[in-house]
Every structure is written in structure tokens, then in C-alpha cells.
Amino acid sequence: MQLAALDDLTLAEAAQESGYSVDHLERLVREGKISNAGRRGKPMIRRSDLPIRPRKLDGPRLPAYDPVTDARSLGSRR
């Protein structure tokens, strides 16, 4: 195991690395789903225990909403 995997991260550092919010990570520690590497009142998360949020897949993007085009399409329905 690498030494970096044993690093203890603050909730803010863990949130930045994982993609989850500080509140969500704090809840996971409180519920015991992630072990607390810190102490009570100042939780920390070991980097090796950090959940990684799945990234969204790059799919086809829809064009941005255009109110003018929308208004024209509604006007042509009459």
C-alpha cells in the first residue's frame, strides 16, 4: 500500500478529492459507513477509505434553450 493511501484528509480536502460534499462525507462518517480517522468533533477520512463519485459520461449534448425559436415554433402552430 502506498503512503499516500494512508494520508488522513480533513472533510474539506476529502470533498475536493472525492467530488462529494462535506455534509455528505460527514454524514457517512457519522453513520459509520466510513471510518473516522480523526477524533470526535474533528472527523478525518483516510484517503484509502475515500469514496469516489462517478463522473458523468460525455454524451450528446442538447442545444441550449432558445426562447426566440420556441416562440416562433408556437406561432407557427396556429
C-alpha positions as CSV (number, residue, x, y, z in Angstrom):
1,M,0.0,0.0,0.0
2,Q,1.3,3.4,-0.9
3,L,2.0,6.0,1.8
4,A,-0.4,8.5,0.1
5,A,-3.2,6.0,0.7
6,L,-2.6,6.3,4.4
7,D,-2.9,10.1,4.5
8,D,-5.7,11.4,6.7
9,L,-7.7,14.2,5.0
10,T,-9.9,16.8,6.5
11,L,-13.5,16.8,5.3
12,A,-12.8,19.7,3.0
13,E,-9.8,18.0,1.4
14,A,-11.8,14.8,1.1
15,A,-14.7,16.6,-0.5
16,Q,-12.4,18.2,-3.1
17,E,-10.8,14.8,-4.0
18,S,-13.9,12.7,-3.9
19,G,-16.5,15.0,-5.6
20,Y,-18.9,14.6,-2.7
21,S,-19.9,17.5,-0.4
22,V,-18.5,18.0,3.1
23,D,-22.0,17.4,4.5
24,H,-22.4,14.1,2.7
25,L,-19.0,12.9,3.8
26,E,-19.7,14.0,7.4
27,R,-22.9,12.0,7.3
28,L,-21.1,8.9,6.0
29,V,-18.6,9.1,8.9
30,R,-21.4,9.7,11.5
31,E,-23.4,6.7,10.2
32,G,-20.2,4.5,10.3
33,K,-20.1,3.9,6.6
34,I,-16.6,5.4,6.5
35,S,-14.3,5.0,9.5
36,N,-13.3,8.2,11.3
37,A,-9.5,8.6,11.1
38,G,-9.7,11.7,13.3
39,R,-11.3,12.3,16.6
40,R,-14.8,13.0,17.7
41,G,-15.7,16.6,16.8
42,K,-12.9,16.7,14.2
43,P,-13.5,13.8,11.8
44,M,-11.0,13.0,9.2
45,I,-11.0,10.4,6.4
46,R,-8.2,8.2,5.4
47,R,-7.5,8.6,1.6
48,S,-7.8,4.8,1.0
49,D,-11.4,4.9,2.5
50,L,-12.5,7.8,0.4
51,P,-15.5,7.1,-1.9
52,I,-15.1,8.5,-5.4
53,R,-18.1,10.0,-7.0
54,P,-18.7,8.6,-10.5
55,R,-18.2,11.1,-13.3
56,K,-21.0,11.9,-15.7
57,L,-20.5,10.3,-19.1
58,D,-19.9,12.6,-22.0
59,G,-22.9,12.1,-24.2
60,P,-24.6,14.1,-26.8
61,R,-25.4,17.5,-25.5
62,L,-28.8,19.1,-26.1
63,P,-28.7,22.6,-27.6
64,A,-29.2,25.4,-25.2
65,Y,-32.8,26.6,-24.8
66,D,-33.6,29.5,-27.2
67,P,-36.8,31.3,-26.3
68,V,-37.0,33.1,-29.7
69,T,-37.0,29.8,-31.6
70,D,-39.5,28.4,-29.1
71,A,-41.8,31.4,-29.6
72,R,-41.6,31.0,-33.4
73,S,-42.4,27.3,-33.2
74,L,-45.5,28.1,-31.1
75,G,-46.6,30.8,-33.5
76,S,-46.3,28.6,-36.5
77,R,-48.8,26.1,-34.9
78,R,-51.8,28.5,-35.5
